[in-house]
Every structure is written in structure tokens, then in C-alpha cells.
Amino acid sequence: MIEFRSVTKEFPDGTVAVEDFSFVLPSHKTTVFVGSSGCGKTTLLRMINRMVEPSSGQILVDDQDIADQDKVQLRRSIGYVLQSSGLLPHRKVVDNVATVPVLKGVPKAQARSEALALLDKVGLDRSLAERYPRQLSGGQQQRVGVARALASDPNILLMDEPFGAVDPIVRADLQVELNRLQRELGKTIVFVTHDIDEAFILADQVVIFRKGGVIAQAGTPAEILADPADDFVASFIGADKGKRALRLQQREDDRGLTLVVDGDGRPLGVLDRRATS
């Protein structure tokens, strides 16, 4: 469990990114922070591993104040995935994945062997292990970044807009993979995005922010879709423009497919009758 207690962050130039923020993130669930640029979501995420220090307040992990912990040890115990993957360009893929275990004293041969198993877990062929990051596609680099974050078997995984720099098809594949991994591993994931659709796909709990780290609404995707807290939330999720008002449309062809379409009539998918029986 991650708990924020009256956390405020004011930067030296006087900008208040987060003010008096209190919230609890449950263990073994995916919590997605979503909001426009400057709402404080990334600042909050980076305070969990002390990349950013709060100006006041406390952050507790399993009831322990992280301010009392060594920064380096804390960061090595928490997985962290960046938008740019953050891979070391001069190290091969397998050695990138093995970085933290080696730093923590795991023998190099063992760390490399476990890194290969992690490539399997994130859906990468082991033939890529001896390549350098520049020889991989953007989607492959992000998978390596996820594998590296999982290498020390952390309880917490922080993900700062990790899929924002890849194309929509690759992004959708990565979202599916992350959901699969979470079902298998049950980590406490904190995921930052500006994309509400991505938030709804990934989250057990969505936190929608206004400026200054103020929560506009928090809840499951179903709760937010069914009952937006106010006009700001309705606008943010697209409910005020009918984007979330879905309906069924029967196709006039020999297959007789039933499409799911949005408020503008754009097809979003095909109704799987097996899933409703």
C-alpha cells in the first residue's frame, strides 16, 4: 500500500505542483494517474521513489515513511519505466535488464540468465538479448524497459507515460501485454498517462487530476463512466460530447455482424455474443 499524507510540492521558482494531497493506493492493483500537462501527476509518481522530494507531508509504503529510507536502496527496490525506455545505449539488451540485480550483488551469470527469462515474460525473443538498444524498434525498447524494471522483482512498479512515444498499434499491443503481466504478477502499479482511454484499459483505479494535484474524481473505470463527478470530469472523459454513449448497430450483410459504435456512429468493435451468453 502507498499512502500520501498531506503532501505538497513547491518548486524553487514558486510553482506549486501538488498541494495538500492525501490518497491511498491499494496493493497489487493498477492505479492510473491521468490529467493534462501540469496537473502534478508525474511529480506525484516521482515522489514515490524520491526522484522528487516533497516540500511537506509524508509518503508511506506499507506504513513505512520513505523519507527514513536510503534513496539508492529505495530506488533499486522499485521498478521504474520511462517514456523513452531509459536504456543504457552502450550495453546489450541482456545487460540492461540485468543492471539492478548486478548492482544488488547478484552474480553476473545468474543475473543474465534471469534476464533472459524476463525477455520471455515480456514477449521478446531471446535472439534480441545480444543486440544494443539502437538496434530495436520503439516497442521492443519499451518491452526491455519493462523487463529491466521487473528484474529485481519489485513490489511496486512506476510507469511514467511509458507507451506515449510509440505508434498506436504498438501502444495497443503493449497495453495488452501489461494487463497480462499484471494478471500474472500482481504488482502494485502506478501508471501516469494523459490518455483517458489508456487509463480505462489498464486501471483498477483511475485518479483524474485538475491543476495542482487536486483530485477531480477517483474510482474504477466503470464508476467514473457511469457517474462523472462534475462537468470537468464529463468533459475530460468525453461524456459531454456523447463519445461514451455507445450503441449497437446491425450490419446488413450475409454475416449479420453487430457493431458497437460511438455517438458519432464510428465503429469501435464487434459484439462477441459468446461473451454475453
C-alpha positions as CSV (number, residue, x, y, z in Angstrom):
1,M,0.0,0.0,0.0
2,I,1.2,3.5,-0.9
3,E,-0.2,6.4,1.2
4,F,0.2,10.1,0.6
5,R,-0.4,12.2,3.7
6,S,-0.9,16.0,3.2
7,V,1.8,16.1,0.5
8,T,2.8,19.4,-1.0
9,K,5.5,20.1,-3.6
10,E,6.6,23.7,-4.3
11,F,9.5,24.2,-6.7
12,P,12.2,26.9,-6.2
13,D,10.5,29.2,-8.7
14,G,7.4,29.2,-6.6
15,T,5.3,26.8,-8.8
16,V,3.1,24.6,-6.6
17,A,2.8,21.3,-8.5
18,V,0.9,19.5,-5.7
19,E,-0.9,21.0,-2.7
20,D,-2.0,19.1,0.4
21,F,-2.5,15.8,-1.4
22,S,-3.8,12.8,0.6
23,F,-4.6,9.5,-1.0
24,V,-4.2,5.7,-0.6
25,L,-3.1,3.4,-3.5
26,P,-4.0,-0.2,-2.8
27,S,-1.5,-3.1,-3.0
28,H,-1.5,-5.4,-6.0
29,K,-3.7,-3.1,-8.1
30,T,-3.0,-0.8,-11.0
31,T,-3.7,2.8,-10.2
32,V,-3.6,5.2,-13.1
33,F,-3.0,9.0,-12.7
34,V,-4.5,10.8,-15.6
35,G,-4.8,14.5,-16.4
36,S,-3.5,17.3,-18.7
37,S,0.1,18.5,-18.6
38,G,1.0,20.4,-15.4
39,C,-1.6,18.7,-13.2
40,G,1.1,17.2,-10.9
41,K,0.6,13.5,-11.8
42,T,4.3,12.9,-12.8
43,T,5.5,14.8,-9.8
44,L,3.4,12.6,-7.5
45,L,4.8,9.5,-9.2
46,R,8.4,10.6,-8.9
47,M,7.9,11.3,-5.2
48,I,7.3,7.6,-4.6
49,N,10.9,6.7,-5.4
50,R,12.2,10.1,-4.2
51,M,13.3,11.3,-7.6
52,V,11.4,14.4,-6.3
53,E,11.3,15.3,-2.6
54,P,8.0,16.7,-1.2
55,S,8.1,20.1,0.4
56,S,5.9,18.9,3.2
57,G,3.9,15.8,4.1
58,Q,4.6,12.1,4.2
59,I,4.7,9.2,1.7
60,L,4.4,5.8,3.3
61,V,4.9,2.4,1.7
62,D,3.5,-0.4,3.8
63,D,3.2,2.0,6.7
64,Q,6.9,3.0,6.5
65,D,7.9,6.6,5.8
66,I,10.1,6.5,2.7
67,A,11.9,9.7,4.0
68,D,13.6,7.3,6.5
69,Q,15.0,5.0,3.8
70,D,18.2,5.3,1.8
71,K,17.4,6.8,-1.6
72,V,19.5,4.5,-3.6
73,Q,18.2,1.4,-1.9
74,L,14.6,2.6,-2.2
75,R,15.0,3.2,-6.0
76,R,16.6,-0.2,-6.5
77,S,13.6,-1.8,-4.8
78,I,11.1,0.0,-7.0
79,G,10.7,-0.7,-10.8
80,Y,10.6,2.4,-12.9
81,V,9.7,2.6,-16.6
82,L,10.1,5.9,-18.6
83,Q,8.5,7.1,-21.8
84,S,11.9,6.9,-23.5
85,S,12.7,3.5,-22.0
86,G,15.9,4.9,-20.5
87,L,18.0,2.0,-21.7
88,L,21.8,2.3,-21.5
89,P,22.9,2.7,-25.1
90,H,26.3,1.1,-24.6
91,R,25.0,-2.1,-23.0
92,K,23.4,-5.0,-24.7
93,V,19.8,-5.8,-24.0
94,V,20.5,-8.7,-21.6
95,D,22.9,-6.5,-19.6
96,N,20.4,-3.6,-19.5
97,V,17.9,-6.0,-17.9
98,A,20.4,-7.4,-15.5
99,T,21.6,-3.9,-14.3
100,V,19.9,-3.7,-11.0
101,P,20.3,-7.3,-9.8
102,V,24.1,-7.0,-10.5
103,L,24.2,-3.7,-8.6
104,K,22.4,-5.5,-5.7
105,G,25.1,-8.2,-5.7
106,V,23.6,-11.0,-7.8
107,P,26.4,-12.8,-9.7
108,K,26.5,-11.6,-13.3
109,A,25.9,-15.0,-14.9
110,Q,22.8,-15.6,-12.7
111,A,21.5,-12.1,-13.4
112,R,22.0,-12.6,-17.2
113,S,20.2,-16.0,-17.0
114,E,17.3,-14.4,-15.2
115,A,17.2,-11.5,-17.6
116,L,16.7,-14.0,-20.5
117,A,13.7,-15.5,-18.7
118,L,12.3,-11.9,-18.3
119,L,12.6,-11.4,-22.0
120,D,10.4,-14.4,-22.4
121,K,7.9,-12.9,-19.9
122,V,7.6,-9.6,-21.7
123,G,7.2,-11.3,-25.1
124,L,10.6,-10.7,-26.6
125,D,12.7,-13.3,-28.5
126,R,15.9,-14.2,-26.8
127,S,17.7,-13.6,-30.0
128,L,17.5,-9.9,-29.2
129,A,19.5,-10.3,-26.0
130,E,22.8,-9.6,-27.6
131,R,21.7,-6.5,-29.5
132,Y,22.0,-2.9,-28.5
133,P,19.0,-0.7,-27.8
134,R,19.6,1.3,-31.1
135,Q,19.0,-2.0,-33.0
136,L,15.5,-2.4,-31.6
137,S,12.2,-0.9,-32.5
138,G,10.5,1.6,-30.1
139,G,8.1,-1.1,-29.0
140,Q,10.8,-3.6,-28.4
141,Q,12.8,-1.0,-26.4
142,Q,9.8,-0.4,-24.1
143,R,9.4,-4.1,-23.5
144,V,13.1,-4.2,-22.5
145,G,12.4,-1.3,-20.2
146,V,9.6,-3.2,-18.5
147,A,11.8,-6.3,-18.2
148,R,14.5,-4.2,-16.6
149,A,12.0,-2.7,-14.1
150,L,10.9,-6.2,-13.2
151,A,14.4,-7.6,-12.8
152,S,14.7,-7.1,-9.1
153,D,11.2,-8.5,-8.5
154,P,9.9,-5.2,-7.0
155,N,6.6,-5.0,-5.2
156,I,6.0,-1.5,-6.8
157,L,6.2,-0.6,-10.5
158,L,6.2,3.1,-11.5
159,M,5.4,3.8,-15.2
160,D,5.6,7.4,-16.4
161,E,3.8,7.6,-19.8
162,P,5.8,4.5,-20.9
163,F,3.8,4.0,-24.2
164,G,3.4,7.6,-25.3
165,A,6.3,7.6,-27.8
166,V,5.2,4.5,-29.9
167,D,2.7,4.3,-32.7
168,P,-1.0,3.4,-31.8
169,I,-0.8,-0.2,-32.9
170,V,2.3,-0.9,-30.8
171,R,0.8,1.0,-28.0
172,A,-2.3,-1.2,-28.0
173,D,-0.1,-4.3,-28.0
174,L,1.9,-3.0,-25.0
175,Q,-1.3,-2.3,-23.1
176,V,-2.5,-5.9,-23.7
177,E,0.9,-7.2,-22.5
178,L,0.9,-5.0,-19.4
179,N,-2.6,-6.3,-18.5
180,R,-1.4,-9.9,-19.0
181,L,1.7,-9.3,-16.8
182,Q,-0.4,-7.7,-14.1
183,R,-2.8,-10.7,-14.0
184,E,0.3,-13.0,-13.7
185,L,2.4,-11.0,-11.3
186,G,0.0,-8.8,-9.2
187,K,2.3,-5.9,-8.7
188,T,1.4,-2.5,-7.2
189,I,1.5,-0.4,-10.4
190,V,1.3,3.4,-10.5
191,F,0.9,4.4,-14.2
192,V,0.9,8.0,-15.5
193,T,-0.8,9.0,-18.7
194,H,-2.7,11.9,-20.3
195,D,-4.8,9.4,-22.3
196,I,-8.1,8.6,-20.6
197,D,-8.8,5.7,-22.9
198,E,-5.4,4.1,-21.9
199,A,-6.4,4.8,-18.3
200,F,-9.7,2.9,-18.7
201,I,-8.0,0.0,-20.4
202,L,-5.3,-0.5,-17.7
203,A,-6.6,0.7,-14.4
204,D,-8.3,-1.0,-11.4
205,Q,-8.4,2.6,-10.1
206,V,-8.4,5.8,-12.1
207,V,-7.4,9.2,-10.5
208,I,-8.4,12.2,-12.6
209,F,-6.5,15.4,-11.7
210,R,-7.1,19.1,-12.0
211,K,-4.2,21.5,-11.8
212,G,-2.2,21.5,-8.7
213,G,-2.6,17.8,-7.9
214,V,-6.3,18.2,-7.0
215,I,-8.4,15.1,-7.5
216,A,-11.4,15.7,-9.7
217,Q,-12.6,12.1,-9.3
218,A,-11.2,8.7,-8.3
219,G,-12.8,5.4,-8.9
220,T,-13.0,2.4,-11.1
221,P,-13.4,3.0,-14.8
222,A,-17.0,1.7,-14.5
223,E,-17.8,4.1,-11.7
224,I,-16.4,7.1,-13.5
225,L,-18.1,6.3,-16.8
226,A,-21.4,5.7,-15.1
227,D,-21.3,8.8,-12.9
228,P,-18.9,11.6,-13.7
229,A,-18.4,13.7,-10.6
230,D,-18.9,17.1,-12.4
231,D,-18.7,18.9,-15.8
232,F,-14.9,18.9,-15.8
233,V,-14.8,15.1,-15.5
234,A,-17.6,14.6,-18.0
235,S,-15.7,16.8,-20.5
236,F,-12.4,15.1,-19.8
237,I,-13.7,11.6,-20.5
238,G,-15.8,12.8,-23.4
239,A,-19.2,12.1,-21.9
240,D,-20.4,15.6,-22.5
241,K,-20.0,15.2,-26.3
242,G,-21.6,11.8,-26.5
243,K,-18.3,10.0,-27.1
244,R,-19.1,7.5,-24.3
245,A,-22.7,6.9,-25.4
246,L,-22.3,3.6,-27.2
247,R,-25.0,1.7,-29.1
248,L,-25.3,-1.4,-31.2
249,Q,-25.7,-1.4,-35.0
250,Q,-26.7,-4.4,-37.1
251,R,-24.8,-4.8,-40.3
252,E,-26.8,-5.5,-43.4
253,D,-24.7,-8.3,-44.9
254,D,-24.6,-12.1,-45.0
255,R,-22.6,-12.3,-41.8
256,G,-25.1,-10.3,-39.8
257,L,-22.5,-8.8,-37.5
258,T,-23.5,-6.5,-34.7
259,L,-21.2,-3.5,-34.4
260,V,-20.6,-1.4,-31.3
261,V,-20.5,2.3,-32.4
262,D,-19.9,5.6,-30.6
263,G,-22.2,8.7,-30.5
264,D,-20.9,9.8,-33.9
265,G,-21.6,6.4,-35.5
266,R,-17.9,5.3,-35.7
267,P,-17.4,1.6,-35.2
268,L,-15.5,0.6,-32.1
269,G,-15.7,-3.1,-32.3
270,V,-17.8,-6.2,-32.9
271,L,-20.2,-7.6,-30.3
272,D,-19.0,-11.0,-29.2
273,R,-22.2,-12.9,-28.4
274,R,-20.2,-15.6,-26.7
275,A,-19.1,-13.1,-24.0
276,T,-22.7,-12.1,-23.3
277,S,-24.2,-15.6,-23.1
